[in-house]
Amino acid sequence: MKVVKDKGVEGKVMVITGAAGVLCSSLTEDMLAHGAKVAVLDLKIDVAEEFVKKLQKKGYKDVIAVEANVLDRDSLEAARKVVLKRFRKIDVLINGAGGNHPKGTCKAEQITKDTPLEDTFFGMDQSGFEFVNKLNFIGTLLPCQVFCKDMLKKGGAVLNFSSMAAMCCQPMTKVPAYAAAKAGISNWTAWLAAHLAPMGIRVNALAPGFFITNQNRFLLLEKDEKTLTARGNKVINKTPMRKFGEPSDLHGAARFLLSDEASFITGVVLPVDGGFSSFSGV
Ligand SMILES: NC(=O)c1ccc[n+]([C@@H]2O[C@H](COP(=O)([O-])OP(=O)(O)OC[C@H]3O[C@@H](n4cnc5c(N)ncnc54)[C@H](O)[C@@H]3O)[C@@H](O)[C@H]2O)c1
């Protein structure tokens, strides 16, 4: 048996969409610390540039900020040119851009005779469903089409973002648009994994549990940003580890799935959730 010491993500060129956001900015720094080269793609180029400046001050050189809209193929193609000019290849795509929207949420968990209809599913705005589905699903599909082409010769790896909201047999209350969109991501991850496998391109996803970020702060914390809402309490009670995740809790799982150590793993959705998905709560 030949033992090869795995190099992890060292030297891999990564395109990370939504990399100026809470979870993926943390992933970006971790990947850089482990020797990867990263293109920080984001719609908010000013935030991305500020973030990259901070990283460069810390001594990371192989990182660039690139403006890109994951819903616009031309914008992604333009970003791809910038990435290839700087790094010459693309080994990894992390589809981090995504999220929920208040218009995609439903005030009432369940409908009763006394619930005002506008607080239920019947009062929901179509535009909320459209926005959330488009951002999460099309915003993952298009970057795969644009950046996976560069992996056809030498192989590569994709990491998508699903969610605990998406568990098909247990979709989460109040966030139907987001739950459906992320269920689509889980399904799509498996589909694309099978499709691209002959070319040595692996496709997996993370399903983070609850991390307090911009998309869910208003659902989990009261205005004082300290006290848990009733929903926040429910989440903690259904999480065996009794806490929210920290962005750094995703690092090891992401690095593993993107490294050659996971060379025979494709099409999986890995929960990083403090046990949320394995506990009925009863
Ligand atoms: N926060 C959680 O608890 C949680 C749980 C499960 C899954 N997720 C998923 O993880 C991913 C990252 O979440 P986050 O909480 O860090 O989000 P975030 O809102 O902090 O970051 C998202 C980033 O995506 C960028 N973005 C938005 N629209 C874009 C577009 N059209 N093109 C390019 N960039 C765009 C934003 O500018 C932002 O920087 C998302 O897919 C989210 O749904 C989050």
The ligand as a Gaussian input file, in Angstrom:
#p B3LYP/6-31G(d) Opt

LIG

0 1
 N      -27.075000      31.505000       8.501000
 C      -27.524000      30.289000       8.677000
 O      -27.893000      29.880000       9.790000
 C      -27.580000      29.369000       7.507000
 C      -28.064000      28.094000       7.719000
 C      -28.114000      27.241000       6.642000
 C      -27.704000      27.651000       5.404000
 N      -27.245000      28.905000       5.223000
 C      -26.815000      29.281000       3.865000
 O      -25.433000      29.574000       3.881000
 C      -25.135000      30.524000       2.848000
 C      -24.409000      31.726000       3.449000
 O      -25.251000      32.287000       4.431000
 P      -24.869000      33.580000       5.301000
 O      -25.746000      33.504000       6.499000
 O      -23.408000      33.699000       5.457000
 O      -25.431000      34.721000       4.365000
 P      -25.036000      36.272000       4.274000
 O      -26.300000      36.992000       3.972000
 O      -24.219000      36.725000       5.418000
 O      -24.115000      36.295000       2.985000
 C      -24.610000      36.110000       1.690000
 C      -23.711000      36.888000       0.746000
 O      -24.207000      36.663000      -0.572000
 C      -24.160000      37.901000      -1.272000
 N      -25.158000      37.891000      -2.336000
 C      -26.499000      38.061000      -2.208000
 N      -27.079000      38.032000      -3.418000
 C      -26.090000      37.842000      -4.320000
 C      -26.045000      37.747000      -5.721000
 N      -27.167000      37.826000      -6.454000
 N      -24.855000      37.558000      -6.323000
 C      -23.719000      37.479000      -5.605000
 N      -23.684000      37.580000      -4.265000
 C      -24.859000      37.761000      -3.628000
 C      -24.451000      38.969000      -0.235000
 O      -23.963000      40.233000      -0.656000
 C      -23.730000      38.402000       0.977000
 O      -22.408000      38.897000       1.066000
 C      -26.481000      30.876000       2.213000
 O      -26.708000      30.070000       1.099000
 C      -27.458000      30.527000       3.297000
 O      -28.741000      30.284000       2.792000
 C      -27.176000      29.788000       6.247000

